Amino acid sequence: MRDGLQLTGKQLSSERKVAVVRELLRLGVPSIEVGSLARADLVPSMANTLEVIEELTPDERARCWVWVATPRHVQRAVQAGAVNFQYCLSASDNHNKANIGRSTEDSLAAMPQAVEHAHAAGGRIQLCIATAFTCPFDGFVPEQRVLDIAADPRTSGAADIVVCDTLGQAVPTQVSNLITRIVQHTPPRRIVYHGHDTWGLGVANSLAAAAAGAGEVDGALGGLGGCPFAPGASGNAATEDLLFALRPDWLTPDTFARIVELSGELLDELGEPNRSRAAQGARSSATAFPWALAHEKEACR
């Protein structure tokens, strides 16, 4: 709901966003990033994020995250009722300046204060490392650069580390190697993998991340997504594709069918194409296959 909606031509009302979040949580999706505190003039689709947070119940907020990049962002989100914060910075200095307007070092220096605000509110904070593999301005990002950020004492208050293939240019061996090294050489924290499908490897990279020790992967419905400050970044790995590949315990064919339908409704509303291969497969006429929508409809007769 954050990265997925950043570049859409149409914007969703706060009421519609809340309805989608509630439906996904009801279906069993464990956590959702509901929006960001990015400047509304630069990312207008995120302008109503605080309204969305305020509308959610405390139980719902406990399963929702909000993107932040400064201590002030955390304070504003806390006032709206948020308790989970994804503090983002880039491994690449030039992308950090384009995305956040400051150097990576400045973002690192400010993180302890952001952690303090989050913990004072009884919340959790993640360290999100964007451009962990490649940068649109600088090219290849050395693994050691990412490891140094993950091991920096100023990030010690983070409960999780989110490793981002912002441009979708990584391959499974790179993802596996980096996450393995983070697990082995930085303080123990849950690893979250955030991938894009620019080069068609969103699912493969997510599977590699999980096998290497990531405890969570994320995606966007229908493969929506992209970064307005990262030329070349296309849609995220599709949530439907990730669910079909990973089969979490809470997922059933009925639940999957509803998520595919919800995604289709949302994409039609936004006027966006559906890039999910699993959603396309689910709409086949394979009535004997339990994950196909036709099978669900046949079973209901």
C-alpha positions in Angstrom: 0.0 0.0 0.0 3.0 2.3 0.1 5.5 1.4 -2.5 2.7 -0.1 -4.6 0.8 3.1 -4.8 3.7 5.6 -5.1 3.6 6.0 -8.9 0.0 5.3 -9.8 -1.7 7.8 -12.0 -4.8 7.9 -9.9 -5.0 8.3 -6.1 -7.0 6.4 -3.6 -9.0 8.1 -0.9 -8.2 7.4 2.7 -11.5 5.5 3.1 -10.7 3.2 0.2 -7.2 2.6 1.5 -8.6 1.7 4.9 -11.1 -0.7 3.3 -8.3 -2.5 1.4 -6.1 -2.7 4.5 -8.9 -4.2 6.6 -9.8 -6.7 3.9 -6.2 -7.9 3.6 -5.7 -8.1 7.3 -9.0 -10.1 7.6 -7.8 -12.5 5.0 -4.6 -13.2 7.0 -1.9 -11.0 5.5 0.4 -10.6 8.6 1.5 -7.1 8.1 1.0 -4.1 5.7 3.0 -1.0 5.0 0.1 1.5 4.8 1.9 4.6 3.6 4.7 7.0 4.0 5.5 10.4 5.5 7.2 11.5 2.2 6.5 15.1 1.2 3.0 15.3 -0.3 4.1 17.7 -3.1 6.6 15.1 -4.2 4.6 11.9 -3.6 1.0 13.0 -3.7 -0.4 9.5 -3.4 0.9 9.3 0.1 -0.7 12.7 1.3 -3.4 11.0 3.3 -1.2 8.5 5.1 -1.8 10.0 8.5 -5.6 10.0 7.9 -5.4 6.3 7.1 -3.4 5.6 10.4 -5.9 7.6 12.4 -8.8 5.6 11.0 -7.4 2.2 11.8 -8.1 0.5 15.2 -5.2 -0.1 17.7 -5.3 -3.8 16.8 -5.0 -3.0 13.1 -2.2 -0.5 13.7 -0.3 -3.2 15.5 0.0 -5.1 12.1 0.7 -2.0 10.0 3.9 -0.1 9.2 4.6 3.4 8.0 7.6 4.6 6.0 9.6 7.3 7.7 13.0 9.0 7.0 13.5 11.4 9.9 12.8 11.6 13.6 10.2 14.3 12.9 8.4 11.8 10.6 8.2 9.3 13.6 6.8 12.0 15.9 4.1 12.9 13.4 3.2 9.3 12.8 3.1 8.6 16.6 0.6 11.5 17.0 -1.7 9.7 14.5 -1.4 6.5 16.4 1.2 4.6 14.5 3.4 2.1 16.4 5.5 0.4 13.7 8.0 2.5 11.7 10.2 1.7 8.8 13.1 4.1 8.9 14.6 4.2 5.4 18.0 5.2 4.2 20.0 4.3 1.1 23.3 2.4 0.9 24.1 4.8 -2.0 24.8 8.4 -1.0 23.4 9.8 -4.3 20.2 7.9 -4.0 19.8 9.0 -0.4 20.2 12.6 -1.4 17.6 12.2 -4.3 15.2 10.2 -2.1 15.5 11.9 1.3 17.5 15.1 0.6 20.5 14.3 2.8 23.6 12.1 2.9 23.5 8.5 4.2 25.7 9.5 7.0 23.2 12.2 8.0 20.4 9.7 8.0 22.4 7.3 10.1 23.3 10.1 12.6 19.6 10.9 13.0 18.5 7.3 13.5 19.0 7.0 17.3 16.6 9.9 17.8 14.1 8.2 15.6 14.5 5.0 17.6 14.0 6.9 20.8 10.7 8.4 19.6 9.5 5.0 18.4 10.4 3.2 21.6 8.9 6.1 23.8 5.6 5.4 22.0 5.9 1.7 22.8 6.5 1.0 19.1 9.0 -0.9 16.9 11.3 0.4 14.2 12.9 -1.2 11.2 16.1 -0.2 9.5 15.3 -0.2 5.8 18.4 -0.2 3.5 17.4 0.9 0.0 19.7 0.4 -3.0 21.3 -2.6 -1.3 22.5 -4.0 -4.6 22.6 -1.3 -7.2 22.0 2.4 -7.4 20.5 4.3 -10.4 23.2 6.9 -10.1 26.3 5.0 -8.9 25.7 1.5 -10.2 26.9 -1.5 -8.2 26.8 -1.2 -4.4 29.5 -3.3 -2.6 28.2 -5.8 -0.1 30.5 -4.4 2.6 28.8 -1.1 2.3 25.5 -2.7 3.3 27.1 -4.8 6.0 28.7 -1.7 7.5 25.4 0.1 7.7 23.7 -3.0 9.2 26.4 -3.3 11.9 26.6 0.4 12.7 25.9 0.9 16.4 23.5 3.7 15.6 21.1 1.2 14.1 21.1 -1.1 17.1 17.6 -0.1 18.2 16.1 -1.6 15.0 14.0 -4.7 15.4 14.4 -5.7 11.8 16.6 -5.0 8.8 14.8 -4.5 5.5 17.1 -5.3 2.5 15.9 -3.6 -0.7 16.6 -4.5 -4.3 15.3 -1.1 -5.2 15.9 -1.4 -9.0 15.1 -5.1 -9.3 18.6 -5.7 -10.8 19.9 -8.4 -8.4 20.0 -12.1 -9.1 19.3 -14.9 -6.6 23.0 -15.6 -5.9 23.6 -12.0 -4.9 20.5 -11.9 -2.7 21.5 -15.2 -1.0 25.1 -14.1 -0.5 24.2 -10.7 1.0 21.5 -12.0 3.4 23.7 -14.8 4.5 26.5 -12.3 5.4 24.1 -10.0 7.2 22.8 -13.0 9.3 26.4 -14.1 10.0 28.1 -10.8 10.6 25.6 -8.3 12.1 23.6 -8.3 15.3 20.7 -10.8 15.3 17.6 -9.3 13.9 14.8 -10.4 11.6 15.6 -9.9 8.0 13.0 -8.6 5.6 13.5 -8.7 1.8 11.9 -6.1 -0.4 12.3 -6.9 -4.1 11.2 -5.5 -7.5 10.4 -7.5 -10.6 12.1 -5.2 -13.2 14.2 -8.0 -14.6 11.7 -10.8 -13.9 13.4 -12.2 -10.8 11.2 -10.8 -8.1 9.9 -14.2 -6.9 13.2 -16.0 -7.5 15.0 -13.4 -5.4 12.4 -13.6 -2.7 12.7 -17.4 -2.5 16.5 -17.0 -2.3 16.2 -14.5 0.5 13.9 -16.8 2.5 16.3 -19.7 2.0 19.2 -17.6 3.2 17.5 -16.6 6.4 15.0 -13.8 5.7 12.0 -14.1 7.9 9.7 -12.0 5.8 9.4 -10.9 2.2 7.1 -8.2 0.8 5.3 -7.4 -2.4 2.5 -5.3 -3.9 -0.8 -6.4 -5.3 -0.6 -6.9 -9.1 3.0 -6.0 -9.2 2.3 -2.3 -8.6 5.2 -0.1 -7.4 8.3 1.8 -8.1 10.4 4.6 -6.7 9.9 8.2 -8.0 13.5 8.9 -7.1 15.1 5.8 -8.7 15.0 5.9 -12.5 14.5 2.4 -13.8 12.7 1.0 -10.8 9.6 -0.8 -12.0 6.9 -2.6 -10.1 7.4 -4.7 -6.9 7.3 -8.4 -6.8 3.5 -9.2 -7.1 1.9 -10.3 -3.8 -0.1 -12.9 -5.6 3.0 -14.5 -7.1 4.8 -14.5 -3.8 1.8 -16.1 -2.0 1.4 -18.8 -4.7 5.1 -19.6 -4.5 5.6 -19.5 -0.7 2.2 -20.9 0.5 2.2 -19.4 4.0 0.2 -21.4 6.6 -2.7 -18.9 6.6 -3.2 -19.1 2.8 -5.9 -21.3 1.4 -7.3 -21.5 -2.2 -10.4 -19.5 -1.0 -8.2 -16.8 0.5 -6.0 -16.7 -2.5 -9.0 -16.3 -4.8 -10.3 -13.4 -2.8 -6.9 -11.6 -2.9 -6.7 -12.1 -6.7 -10.2 -10.6 -7.0 -9.4 -7.7 -4.6 -6.2 -7.0 -6.6 -8.1 -7.0 -9.9 -10.8 -4.6 -8.5 -8.1 -2.2 -7.2 -6.1 -2.2 -10.4 -9.2 -1.6 -12.5 -10.0 1.3 -10.2 -6.5 2.8 -10.6 -6.4 2.1 -14.4 -3.2 0.0 -13.9 -2.2 -3.2 -15.6 -2.0 -6.5 -13.6 1.6 -7.8 -13.8 1.0 -10.8 -11.6 1.6 -14.1 -13.5 -0.2 -16.0 -10.7 -3.3 -13.8 -11.0 -3.3 -14.6 -14.7 -2.9 -18.3 -14.0 -5.7 -18.2 -11.5 -8.1 -16.9 -14.1 -7.5 -19.9 -16.4 -10.2 -22.4 -17.1 -8.3 -25.2 -15.2 -11.3 -26.2 -13.0 -9.4 -29.3 -11.7 -6.7 -27.1 -10.1 -7.7 -25.9 -6.6 -5.9 -22.6 -6.9 -7.8 -21.6 -10.1 -10.7 -19.2 -9.7 -12.7 -21.4 -12.0 -12.3 -24.3 -9.6 -13.6 -22.2 -6.7 -16.7 -21.1 -8.7 -17.3 -24.7 -9.8 -17.1 -25.9 -6.2 -19.7 -23.3 -5.1 -22.3 -24.6 -7.6 
